[in-house]
Amino acid sequence: MSFVTRALVGFLQSPPERRRVVAGGRPRHGSGGRTAASYAARMSAPSSPSRVGVVGEVLVDLLWRSGERQVTPVPGGSPANVAVGLHRLGRPTTLVTTWGDDPPGELVRAHLESTGVEVVRAASPAGRTTLAMAYLDRDGSASYDFLAAWDPEQLSLPADTAVLQTGSLAAVVEPGAARVLELCRELHAVPGRTVVADLNVRPAVQPDRLAYRRACLRLAGVTDVVKASDADLAWLFPRLAPPEAARALLAEGPRLAVVTLGAQGAFAVTEDALVRVAAPEVGVVDTIGAGDAFQAALLDAIAGGGVPTTRDDLAAALERCVTAAAINCTRVGADPPSRAELDAALAARHA
């Protein structure tokens, strides 16, 4: 049994009052003696100018709730939701995406304009907007089928982009996925820049498990931070427990792997440590966009405070992320919190 697996087993067997952080080893990429409080202050500072560039799809979800006959069109897409979440947190953000000159595209355009997010629309030869059929179960969980179009002719980011975020359909749907990989490779080689991937696995667009895994491993190889859900990892690595699957991603080169566990919280793995935090208990309306709210908070933390690597810094970042996701779950659809809402919820947790 590896160190990481032992650490997670120890967490699960520990008393509830001790289930905040489980870790071991000394991180190789330390924070130079900075305290958790200083990292928490930096990552949540609203005045930090570091820009996040988000590259990926925007789409229209055709939302079908269990027990209802009506299908509701809702603009969304994981990268677009992340960009909106970052914008609400006050983070300078640019979304690089595509959509078609079609009725769904008009819905997307109006939605993006209403959010206030800075958008760069890449030219798309197909001229189609991606559609997703979202099935919402009685417990609020969602599953998806896709009619995907991701073929940007060119991808470019503002010169002041400090953090690049991508993943989801953009990482596996060709021909755009190859361009995304090249952009990540280019930025990853630039000192002072950080590349982050949210795998957000969608087997409906690539049912070949081996091909999907290879695409994710290639992407992980040109990133500093990779994030996935436990469900993502279970599909990609069906024979591995989540901590071991996270280690498989780390083996490709990232400094940090983050894994969300739904209502159970999240854990983070570095080369030498595992840290886990529990999620707040909330009344769940639905889970749409929860992972995107989590990711927005993670990117905001990285842009403000750098990639967390010490145990205390990881715990502080994860607590902020699971709280953002929990707030989103108390509302209908993808509705991430503002910075004021997130700060208030965190203050209430520690009151």
One Martini backbone bead per residue (centre of mass of N, CA, C, O) as a GRO file, in nm:
protein
  351
    1MET     BB    1   0.095   0.037   0.025
    2SER     BB    2   0.087   0.352  -0.022
    3PHE     BB    3   0.111   0.653   0.115
    4VAL     BB    4  -0.152   0.775  -0.001
    5THR     BB    5  -0.339   0.545   0.077
    6ARG     BB    6  -0.281   0.550   0.380
    7ALA     BB    7  -0.378   0.840   0.427
    8LEU     BB    8  -0.674   0.798   0.338
    9VAL     BB    9  -0.743   0.572   0.531
   10GLY     BB   10  -0.683   0.736   0.786
   11PHE     BB   11  -0.903   0.941   0.743
   12LEU     BB   12  -1.153   0.747   0.735
   13GLN     BB   13  -1.069   0.634   1.042
   14SER     BB   14  -1.105   0.893   1.166
   15PRO     BB   15  -1.226   1.113   1.355
   16PRO     BB   16  -1.425   1.378   1.281
   17GLU     BB   17  -1.251   1.600   1.441
   18ARG     BB   18  -0.988   1.511   1.243
   19ARG     BB   19  -1.126   1.578   0.943
   20ARG     BB   20  -0.920   1.790   0.774
   21VAL     BB   21  -0.609   1.681   0.785
   22VAL     BB   22  -0.402   1.479   0.567
   23ALA     BB   23  -0.047   1.411   0.596
   24GLY     BB   24   0.281   1.377   0.428
   25GLY     BB   25   0.562   1.483   0.433
   26ARG     BB   26   0.777   1.700   0.239
   27PRO     BB   27   0.752   1.940   0.033
   28ARG     BB   28   0.936   2.031  -0.237
   29HIS     BB   29   0.737   2.284  -0.298
   30GLY     BB   30   0.765   2.529  -0.118
   31SER     BB   31   0.679   2.857   0.060
   32GLY     BB   32   0.918   2.981   0.230
   33GLY     BB   33   0.756   2.991   0.524
   34ARG     BB   34   0.480   3.043   0.481
   35THR     BB   35   0.179   3.096   0.594
   36ALA     BB   36  -0.148   3.021   0.578
   37ALA     BB   37  -0.248   3.308   0.624
   38SER     BB   38  -0.086   3.438   0.392
   39TYR     BB   39  -0.205   3.272   0.165
   40ALA     BB   40  -0.503   3.338   0.216
   41ALA     BB   41  -0.466   3.640   0.165
   42ARG     BB   42  -0.358   3.625  -0.126
   43MET     BB   43  -0.580   3.443  -0.268
   44SER     BB   44  -0.820   3.664  -0.162
   45ALA     BB   45  -0.724   3.909  -0.308
   46PRO     BB   46  -0.892   4.151  -0.502
   47SER     BB   47  -0.621   4.318  -0.617
   48SER     BB   48  -0.520   4.109  -0.793
   49PRO     BB   49  -0.400   4.117  -1.142
   50SER     BB   50  -0.407   3.835  -1.226
   51ARG     BB   51  -0.458   3.657  -1.517
   52VAL     BB   52  -0.715   3.451  -1.660
   53GLY     BB   53  -0.717   3.194  -1.904
   54VAL     BB   54  -0.994   3.055  -2.084
   55VAL     BB   55  -1.011   2.738  -2.262
   56GLY     BB   56  -1.322   2.673  -2.433
   57GLU     BB   57  -1.639   2.579  -2.412
   58VAL     BB   58  -1.955   2.676  -2.536
   59LEU     BB   59  -2.304   2.606  -2.453
   60VAL     BB   60  -2.613   2.415  -2.479
   61ASP     BB   61  -2.836   2.317  -2.245
   62LEU     BB   62  -3.068   2.048  -2.242
   63LEU     BB   63  -3.289   2.050  -1.983
   64TRP     BB   64  -3.379   1.743  -1.803
   65ARG     BB   65  -3.608   1.679  -1.569
   66SER     BB   66  -3.723   1.475  -1.353
   67GLY     BB   67  -4.074   1.449  -1.435
   68GLU     BB   68  -4.041   1.617  -1.695
   69ARG     BB   69  -4.131   1.744  -2.031
   70GLN     BB   70  -3.953   1.988  -2.031
   71VAL     BB   71  -3.714   2.164  -2.223
   72THR     BB   72  -3.425   2.356  -2.122
   73PRO     BB   73  -3.241   2.620  -2.234
   74VAL     BB   74  -2.886   2.642  -2.129
   75PRO     BB   75  -2.624   2.823  -2.089
   76GLY     BB   76  -2.272   2.694  -2.104
   77GLY     BB   77  -2.008   2.528  -1.985
   78SER     BB   78  -1.735   2.479  -1.813
   79PRO     BB   79  -1.546   2.715  -1.900
   80ALA     BB   80  -1.763   2.933  -1.881
   81ASN     BB   81  -1.828   2.892  -1.581
   82VAL     BB   82  -1.545   2.956  -1.479
   83ALA     BB   83  -1.531   3.245  -1.586
   84VAL     BB   84  -1.769   3.349  -1.423
   85GLY     BB   85  -1.654   3.278  -1.145
   86LEU     BB   86  -1.406   3.463  -1.167
   87HIS     BB   87  -1.556   3.728  -1.213
   88ARG     BB   88  -1.711   3.720  -0.936
   89LEU     BB   89  -1.418   3.725  -0.783
   90GLY     BB   90  -1.250   3.961  -0.947
   91ARG     BB   91  -1.105   3.823  -1.184
   92PRO     BB   92  -0.912   3.852  -1.438
   93THR     BB   93  -1.081   3.754  -1.750
   94THR     BB   94  -1.046   3.518  -2.031
   95LEU     BB   95  -1.248   3.392  -2.295
   96VAL     BB   96  -1.176   3.121  -2.516
   97THR     BB   97  -1.396   3.069  -2.799
   98THR     BB   98  -1.689   2.910  -2.951
   99TRP     BB   99  -1.951   2.978  -3.201
  100GLY     BB  100  -2.241   2.994  -3.373
  101ASP     BB  101  -2.459   3.106  -3.645
  102ASP     BB  102  -2.709   3.034  -3.439
  103PRO     BB  103  -2.950   3.004  -3.215
  104PRO     BB  104  -2.763   2.901  -2.987
  105GLY     BB  105  -2.553   3.128  -3.031
  106GLU     BB  106  -2.735   3.362  -2.943
  107LEU     BB  107  -2.765   3.263  -2.654
  108VAL     BB  108  -2.466   3.272  -2.585
  109ARG     BB  109  -2.405   3.566  -2.645
  110ALA     BB  110  -2.607   3.689  -2.443
  111HIS     BB  111  -2.491   3.555  -2.194
  112LEU     BB  112  -2.201   3.669  -2.202
  113GLU     BB  113  -2.285   3.966  -2.194
  114SER     BB  114  -2.431   3.944  -1.909
  115THR     BB  115  -2.163   3.866  -1.736
  116GLY     BB  116  -1.888   4.042  -1.829
  117VAL     BB  117  -1.705   3.870  -1.983
  118GLU     BB  118  -1.419   3.833  -2.142
  119VAL     BB  119  -1.419   3.779  -2.504
  120VAL     BB  120  -1.279   3.538  -2.737
  121ARG     BB  121  -1.361   3.477  -3.073
  122ALA     BB  122  -1.309   3.208  -3.252
  123ALA     BB  123  -1.274   3.076  -3.538
  124SER     BB  124  -1.529   2.857  -3.714
  125PRO     BB  125  -1.586   2.649  -3.972
  126ALA     BB  126  -1.854   2.505  -3.881
  127GLY     BB  127  -2.066   2.702  -3.727
  128ARG     BB  128  -2.124   2.555  -3.445
  129THR     BB  129  -2.310   2.475  -3.163
  130THR     BB  130  -2.290   2.327  -2.875
  131LEU     BB  131  -2.466   2.040  -2.753
  132ALA     BB  132  -2.652   1.945  -2.447
  133MET     BB  133  -2.782   1.672  -2.274
  134ALA     BB  134  -2.941   1.723  -1.961
  135TYR     BB  135  -2.978   1.499  -1.687
  136LEU     BB  136  -3.191   1.539  -1.406
  137ASP     BB  137  -3.213   1.412  -1.114
  138ARG     BB  138  -3.372   1.390  -0.808
  139ASP     BB  139  -3.079   1.450  -0.657
  140GLY     BB  140  -2.929   1.664  -0.878
  141SER     BB  141  -2.791   1.497  -1.079
  142ALA     BB  142  -2.580   1.482  -1.377
  143SER     BB  143  -2.613   1.402  -1.728
  144TYR     BB  144  -2.451   1.351  -2.063
  145ASP     BB  145  -2.496   1.469  -2.401
  146PHE     BB  146  -2.332   1.523  -2.730
  147LEU     BB  147  -2.295   1.801  -2.977
  148ALA     BB  148  -1.985   1.856  -3.098
  149ALA     BB  149  -1.791   2.176  -3.141
  150TRP     BB  150  -1.418   2.197  -3.188
  151ASP     BB  151  -1.262   2.448  -3.423
  152PRO     BB  152  -1.032   2.640  -3.380
  153GLU     BB  153  -0.807   2.814  -3.572
  154GLN     BB  154  -0.726   3.008  -3.320
  155LEU     BB  155  -0.511   3.065  -3.027
  156SER     BB  156  -0.533   3.343  -2.793
  157LEU     BB  157  -0.374   3.555  -2.551
  158PRO     BB  158  -0.316   3.769  -2.336
  159ALA     BB  159  -0.012   3.896  -2.231
  160ASP     BB  160  -0.113   3.895  -1.905
  161THR     BB  161  -0.120   3.596  -1.872
  162ALA     BB  162  -0.072   3.375  -1.587
  163VAL     BB  163  -0.327   3.177  -1.630
  164LEU     BB  164  -0.413   2.858  -1.762
  165GLN     BB  165  -0.734   2.722  -1.865
  166THR     BB  166  -0.842   2.377  -1.917
  167GLY     BB  167  -1.065   2.137  -2.080
  168SER     BB  168  -1.272   1.903  -2.142
  169LEU     BB  169  -1.367   1.909  -2.461
  170ALA     BB  170  -1.105   2.070  -2.553
  171ALA     BB  171  -0.910   1.804  -2.493
  172VAL     BB  172  -1.072   1.586  -2.718
  173VAL     BB  173  -1.181   1.762  -2.946
  174GLU     BB  174  -1.156   1.756  -3.279
  175PRO     BB  175  -0.909   1.984  -3.371
  176GLY     BB  176  -0.877   2.159  -3.102
  177ALA     BB  177  -0.702   1.987  -2.903
  178ALA     BB  178  -0.427   2.033  -3.042
  179ARG     BB  179  -0.423   2.342  -2.992
  180VAL     BB  180  -0.439   2.332  -2.688
  181LEU     BB  181  -0.181   2.170  -2.637
  182GLU     BB  182   0.011   2.379  -2.766
  183LEU     BB  183  -0.056   2.615  -2.580
  184CYS     BB  184   0.031   2.478  -2.320
  185ARG     BB  185   0.322   2.423  -2.402
  186GLU     BB  186   0.406   2.717  -2.442
  187LEU     BB  187   0.330   2.829  -2.154
  188HIS     BB  188   0.489   2.617  -1.981
  189ALA     BB  189   0.776   2.746  -2.087
  190VAL     BB  190   0.702   3.000  -1.921
  191PRO     BB  191   0.807   3.194  -1.695
  192GLY     BB  192   0.545   3.256  -1.456
  193ARG     BB  193   0.360   3.035  -1.565
  194THR     BB  194   0.029   2.873  -1.547
  195VAL     BB  195  -0.104   2.540  -1.585
  196VAL     BB  196  -0.451   2.430  -1.604
  197ALA     BB  197  -0.648   2.126  -1.552
  198ASP     BB  198  -0.984   2.011  -1.630
  199LEU     BB  199  -1.099   1.721  -1.726
  200ASN     BB  200  -1.398   1.660  -1.738
  201VAL     BB  201  -1.527   1.388  -1.815
  202ARG     BB  202  -1.668   1.280  -2.155
  203PRO     BB  203  -1.761   0.987  -2.293
  204ALA     BB  204  -1.962   1.082  -2.521
  205VAL     BB  205  -1.710   1.200  -2.705
  206GLN     BB  206  -1.511   0.945  -2.585
  207PRO     BB  207  -1.545   0.600  -2.541
  208ASP     BB  208  -1.240   0.559  -2.554
  209ARG     BB  209  -1.054   0.506  -2.287
  210LEU     BB  210  -0.761   0.504  -2.392
  211ALA     BB  211  -0.774   0.766  -2.556
  212TYR     BB  212  -0.858   0.947  -2.322
  213ARG     BB  213  -0.619   0.892  -2.137
  214ARG     BB  214  -0.402   0.994  -2.329
  215ALA     BB  215  -0.506   1.284  -2.346
  216CYS     BB  216  -0.479   1.345  -2.040
  217LEU     BB  217  -0.173   1.284  -2.016
  218ARG     BB  218  -0.079   1.493  -2.217
  219LEU     BB  219  -0.193   1.733  -2.065
  220ALA     BB  220  -0.049   1.686  -1.792
  221GLY     BB  221   0.246   1.726  -1.925
  222VAL     BB  222   0.153   2.063  -1.962
  223THR     BB  223   0.123   2.100  -1.644
  224ASP     BB  224   0.088   2.206  -1.296
  225VAL     BB  225  -0.230   2.150  -1.278
  226VAL     BB  226  -0.465   1.889  -1.181
  227LYS     BB  227  -0.817   1.817  -1.230
  228ALA     BB  228  -1.058   1.591  -1.068
  229SER     BB  229  -1.282   1.353  -1.030
  230ASP     BB  230  -1.369   1.054  -0.907
  231ALA     BB  231  -1.527   0.980  -1.165
  232ASP     BB  232  -1.307   1.034  -1.368
  233LEU     BB  233  -1.100   0.827  -1.250
  234ALA     BB  234  -1.281   0.574  -1.267
  235TRP     BB  235  -1.288   0.580  -1.581
  236LEU     BB  236  -0.980   0.603  -1.652
  237PHE     BB  237  -0.905   0.419  -1.365
  238PRO     BB  238  -1.064   0.137  -1.270
  239ARG     BB  239  -0.807   0.002  -1.090
  240LEU     BB  240  -0.798   0.272  -0.925
  241ALA     BB  241  -0.762   0.463  -0.679
  242PRO     BB  242  -0.776   0.793  -0.649
  243PRO     BB  243  -0.483   0.840  -0.543
  244GLU     BB  244  -0.345   0.668  -0.768
  245ALA     BB  245  -0.456   0.826  -1.007
  246ALA     BB  246  -0.327   1.093  -0.926
  247ARG     BB  247  -0.037   0.982  -0.947
  248ALA     BB  248  -0.050   0.926  -1.251
  249LEU     BB  249  -0.065   1.224  -1.323
  250LEU     BB  250   0.195   1.322  -1.177
  251ALA     BB  251   0.394   1.149  -1.354
  252GLU     BB  252   0.370   1.366  -1.601
  253GLY     BB  253   0.449   1.663  -1.408
  254PRO     BB  254   0.284   1.777  -1.207
  255ARG     BB  255   0.263   1.935  -0.883
  256LEU     BB  256  -0.065   1.902  -0.887
  257ALA     BB  257  -0.346   1.720  -0.749
  258VAL     BB  258  -0.706   1.741  -0.781
  259VAL     BB  259  -0.988   1.598  -0.591
  260THR     BB  260  -1.320   1.541  -0.617
  261LEU     BB  261  -1.605   1.421  -0.374
  262GLY     BB  262  -1.829   1.594  -0.340
  263ALA     BB  263  -1.978   1.569  -0.033
  264GLN     BB  264  -1.672   1.482   0.077
  265GLY     BB  265  -1.499   1.682  -0.099
  266ALA     BB  266  -1.132   1.698  -0.097
  267PHE     BB  267  -0.812   1.636  -0.264
  268ALA     BB  268  -0.449   1.660  -0.240
  269VAL     BB  269  -0.152   1.600  -0.454
  270THR     BB  270   0.177   1.537  -0.412
  271GLU     BB  271   0.475   1.385  -0.405
  272ASP     BB  272   0.452   1.389  -0.053
  273ALA     BB  273   0.131   1.461  -0.032
  274LEU     BB  274  -0.185   1.460   0.158
  275VAL     BB  275  -0.494   1.653   0.130
  276ARG     BB  276  -0.798   1.695   0.326
  277VAL     BB  277  -1.141   1.808   0.286
  278ALA     BB  278  -1.442   1.901   0.389
  279ALA     BB  279  -1.766   1.956   0.328
  280PRO     BB  280  -2.024   2.135   0.349
  281GLU     BB  281  -2.340   2.138   0.485
  282VAL     BB  282  -2.611   2.125   0.249
  283GLY     BB  283  -2.878   2.218   0.055
  284VAL     BB  284  -2.954   2.047  -0.232
  285VAL     BB  285  -3.061   2.130  -0.550
  286ASP     BB  286  -2.796   2.112  -0.738
  287THR     BB  287  -2.482   2.018  -0.930
  288ILE     BB  288  -2.461   2.228  -1.131
  289GLY     BB  289  -2.137   2.372  -1.140
  290ALA     BB  290  -1.965   2.285  -0.892
  291GLY     BB  291  -1.688   2.224  -1.025
  292ASP     BB  292  -1.659   2.513  -1.143
  293ALA     BB  293  -1.657   2.666  -0.876
  294PHE     BB  294  -1.412   2.525  -0.767
  295GLN     BB  295  -1.218   2.605  -1.000
  296ALA     BB  296  -1.236   2.909  -0.968
  297ALA     BB  297  -1.118   2.914  -0.681
  298LEU     BB  298  -0.849   2.782  -0.754
  299LEU     BB  299  -0.753   2.990  -0.965
  300ASP     BB  300  -0.766   3.234  -0.777
  301ALA     BB  301  -0.556   3.127  -0.579
  302ILE     BB  302  -0.323   3.098  -0.782
  303ALA     BB  303  -0.321   3.393  -0.887
  304GLY     BB  304  -0.273   3.514  -0.589
  305GLY     BB  305  -0.064   3.266  -0.441
  306GLY     BB  306  -0.017   3.030  -0.601
  307VAL     BB  307   0.096   2.719  -0.583
  308PRO     BB  308   0.003   2.493  -0.366
  309THR     BB  309   0.221   2.276  -0.132
  310THR     BB  310   0.157   2.296   0.141
  311ARG     BB  311  -0.049   2.186   0.377
  312ASP     BB  312  -0.178   2.457   0.461
  313ASP     BB  313  -0.227   2.573   0.178
  314LEU     BB  314  -0.403   2.344   0.074
  315ALA     BB  315  -0.625   2.367   0.287
  316ALA     BB  316  -0.707   2.659   0.223
  317ALA     BB  317  -0.782   2.616  -0.073
  318LEU     BB  318  -0.989   2.383  -0.041
  319GLU     BB  319  -1.189   2.527   0.140
  320ARG     BB  320  -1.265   2.739  -0.068
  321CYS     BB  321  -1.365   2.543  -0.288
  322VAL     BB  322  -1.589   2.380  -0.133
  323THR     BB  323  -1.753   2.633  -0.064
  324ALA     BB  324  -1.822   2.723  -0.349
  325ALA     BB  325  -1.967   2.461  -0.431
  326ALA     BB  326  -2.185   2.466  -0.208
  327ILE     BB  327  -2.324   2.724  -0.292
  328ASN     BB  328  -2.406   2.631  -0.575
  329CYS     BB  329  -2.594   2.386  -0.464
  330THR     BB  330  -2.820   2.599  -0.345
  331ARG     BB  331  -2.872   2.637  -0.655
  332VAL     BB  332  -2.975   2.692  -0.969
  333GLY     BB  333  -2.744   2.581  -1.130
  334ALA     BB  334  -2.495   2.777  -1.257
  335ASP     BB  335  -2.404   2.965  -0.942
  336PRO     BB  336  -2.164   3.132  -0.849
  337PRO     BB  337  -1.988   3.304  -0.629
  338SER     BB  338  -1.897   3.566  -0.476
  339ARG     BB  339  -1.662   3.701  -0.285
  340ALA     BB  340  -1.850   3.786  -0.054
  341GLU     BB  341  -1.990   3.512  -0.019
  342LEU     BB  342  -1.738   3.343   0.035
  343ASP     BB  343  -1.624   3.499   0.276
  344ALA     BB  344  -1.877   3.465   0.455
  345ALA     BB  345  -1.880   3.154   0.464
  346LEU     BB  346  -1.597   3.123   0.591
  347ALA     BB  347  -1.651   3.288   0.844
  348ALA     BB  348  -1.882   3.105   0.947
  349ARG     BB  349  -1.708   2.844   0.980
  350HIS     BB  350  -1.509   3.014   1.201
  351ALA     BB  351  -1.713   3.125   1.433
   0.00000   0.00000   0.00000
